[in-house]
Amino acid sequence: MTATPQSTARDAGSDTHRGAPAGEPLLVADDLVAGYLPGVDILNGCNLVVHPGELVGIIGPNGAGKSTLLKALFGLVNVRSGGVTLKGEDITNHRADALVRRGVGFVPQNNNVFPSLTIEENLQMGVYQAPRTFTERFEFIVDLFPVLGQRRKQRAGSLSGGERQMVAMARALMMDPSVLLLDEPSAGLSPVRQDETFIRTRKINKAGVSIVIVEQNARRALQICDRGYVLDQGRNAYSGPGRELMNDPKVIELYLGTLATDVEKASGAA
């Protein structure tokens, strides 16, 4: 089997977690093999580490396994081999509700709010496992996003796409997660709303929440990320500090140009 340019680059000695800080990681995905259908693997030995306080970006072409990786971390896709640990404890294939209790938040790309409920009611759903914490967590959320407090009685279904994304992020933060998984939060938004989403993501990170963000807007994501991983065909192709990847000639040639075209097409279709 002929090696692709991506696998050749990796086999040539690039560090799978290049640029990762020293110390014990918060979240680790080790050699994950996972997929939706029996016998069909989307992840083919994928690796990831996230350290406390980090913002880590996942980029790559369509079909690379980016969203599948997040879903495997959150127990929504069956991990067939390999493992996931949180704070050194195995959480492989744990149920999503159990992972929320243990400090993992997840914001899916689509259908991520309850449109018939108000903003406040959406946030209440975020702490349905610990309702007594609502007041304290709501104050934290409003401090981060004052507009949600001002519009708490407005139905989520009447909000713009960017505003819904804010509510979805806020709801995931209600259980005080140590790590937040974001699946393409800028998808379908205008350039202005995309920028707001990336600024919001960095703000959440600065508040002490580690973040893993999957993005098609690769350049913008790498601008705000501490480190990034490039996936291709369910495997790690490149990794390193975000801005270093953004300026790497091989990454630009193989991925960033193609990804920019994909984003432009998606924005035009919207």
N, C-alpha and C positions, 0 to 999 in steps of 0.2 A: 504494500500500500504506500503510495507516494505521500510524503509529508507535505502539508500545506505550509505556506510561508509563516503562518501563525504558530504552528506546532514546532517548526524549525527554530523560530526565535525563542520559544520557551525551552526547548531541549538544549539550546546553546548555552544555558546556564542562568537565565533570568530568575531572580528570586520570586517565588510565588507571592510572598507578602512583603515585597520590597518597600522600605520606608516605614514599616510598622514600628511603633515605639517599643521600648523595653518594658518589662513588667508583665504581670498576669493579664491575659485578655479577658474581656467581658463575655464575648460571644465567639464561638468557633464552629465552623463547618469544615469537616474533615473528610475529603475524598468522597463527596456525596454522589450517589447514583440514584436517580429518581425519575418518575414519569407518571403519566396519567393512565395509560393503557398497559395491560400485561404485555411484557416483552418489548415495549417501546420506551426507551430511555431518552429523556430530554437532557438531564444532567449526567455527565459521563466522567465523574471524578472531579467534581468542583470543590474548590477550597476558598475559605474566607476567614479572616479574623477581624474582630472589632475590639478596640481597647476603650476603656472608660473615657468618655468625653470626646470621642472621635466622631467625625462625619465622614462616612465612607460611601463613595459612589460606585455604582455598577453600570457599565455601559457595554454596548456591543450591538451587532446588527440584529435585525428582526429574526426571531427564531433561535437566538443564541442561548436562551434559557434563563434570561434575567429575572422575569417575573416568576418563573418556576422555582428559582432559587429562593426567593422571598417566601413563596407558599410552602416550600419544603421546610424552611426555618420555622414557619408558623403552624406546622402540622396539617396543612391543607392539601399537600401532595405527599404520597407515601414514599419514604426513603427506603430504598431496597438494600443499599449497603452504604458504609460510611456512617458518620454520626454528627450530632449537633450537641454542643455543651453550652450552658449558660452559667457563668461564675464557677466553672469547673464541674458542674453537675450535668449528667446526661439528660437531655430533653428530646431526644430523637423520637419523632412520631407521637409526641404528646398532643393531646387535644388542645384546640385553640383556646377554649375557655380556661383550661388549666395554665396555659402559657401566659394569658392575660394576668392571672393571679400572681404568677411568678415574675412579672415585670417586663413582658414583651408586648408592645403595641403594634398594630398593623393597620395601615390605611390602604384599602384596595383602590384601584384606578377608577372603577365604575360602581354605581349603586352604593355609594359610601355614606349617604345620609338617609334619614327617614323623612321623606318630603312632607308627609301629613302632620308631622310633629313640629313644635316650635324649636328654636335654637336651644332654649333651656331644657326642654324635654329630651332633645337629642343628647345633651350632655348628661342628663340624668341616666339615660340608657348606658352611658359609658361607665357608670359606677353601680350598675344593677347588682354586682356582686358585693359591693360595700357601700350601701346607700347612705350610711351615716357620715361618710367623708365628703358628701356632695358640697356642702357650704365651703369647706376649706379648699377643695380642689377648684370650685367655681371661682373663688377669689384669685387663685393662681392663674387660671385661664384668662380672666378679665384683665389681670395685670399685664399678661402677654398680649392679648388682643382686646383692647377696650371696646371696640365696636360690637363684640358679641354681648357684652353686658348692656350696652345701650339698646340693642335690638333683640333682647332675650325672648320676647314674646312673639317675634315674627316667625312665620312658618318657613321651614327650610326649603320647601318646594318653590317659594317665591324668590329665592336668592339666585344670584348669578353663579356661573360655574366656579369662578374664583372664590366667591363667598362660601359656596358649599364645600369647597376643598378646605377652607379655613375651619368650618364646623367639623368636618371629618377628622382633621388633625387634632382639633381641640377635644373631641370625644375620645380619641385614642389616648390622649394625655391625661384623661380624668383618673385613671388608675395608677398614676405616678409611675410610668414605666421607666426602666433603666435603659432600654433600647427601643427605638421606634423604627419600624419598617415601612418605607414609603414606596408605593408602586406607581411610578410615572405621575407624580402629582401635577405636572404642568401640561399633561396631555389635553388637547382640545381647547386650550386657553389662548387668548390673544397674547402677543409679545409683552404688552404692559402687564397683564395678569400673570404671565409666566414669571416675569421679574419679581413681582410681588410674592409669588409662591416661593421662589428661591431665597428671597430676603427673609420670609417667614420661617423657612426651614433652618436657616442659619441662626435666627433668633431663638428658636426652640433649642438648638444645639448649645448655644451660649448660655441657656438657662440650666444646662447640666444634663441634658438627655443625649445619649449616644444615638446616632442615626445611621441607617443604611438606606440609601436612596437609589432606586432604579430609574434611569432616565434615558429617553431618546434624544433630548436636547443635551448632547454630550458635552459640548464646549461649555455651556453655562453651568452644568453640573460640576465639571472638573474645576471651574473657577472657584467654587465655594467649598469643595471637598478637601479634607486633609489628605486623604489617599483615595485612589481609585483602582478598580479591577476592570479589565476588559475581558468579557467572555466571548467565546466563539465555539459554536457547536457543543455547548454544554461543558466546555473546559476553560480553564484559565489560559489566556493568551498573553496578557501583559498586566503588570501592576506597578504602582509607584505613587509618589506624591501627585496630587491632582494637577497642579500647574506644570509639572514635569511631563506628565502624560500628554497634556494639551499641546505641548511644544515638541513632542517626540516625532521626528520625521516619519518613522515607520507607522506609528499609531495614526498620524494624520493621513498618510497614504492609504492605509488599509481600512480605516474605520471612520475617521472624523468627516471626511468628505462625503462618504455614503450616508452617514447618519444625518448630516445636515440636509441632504436631499430628501431623506425620508421625513424629516420634521417639516420641511417646506411643503411637501405634498400633503401631509396630514393637516397642516394649517390651511392650505388652500381648499381641501375637501370640507373642512369645518365651516 
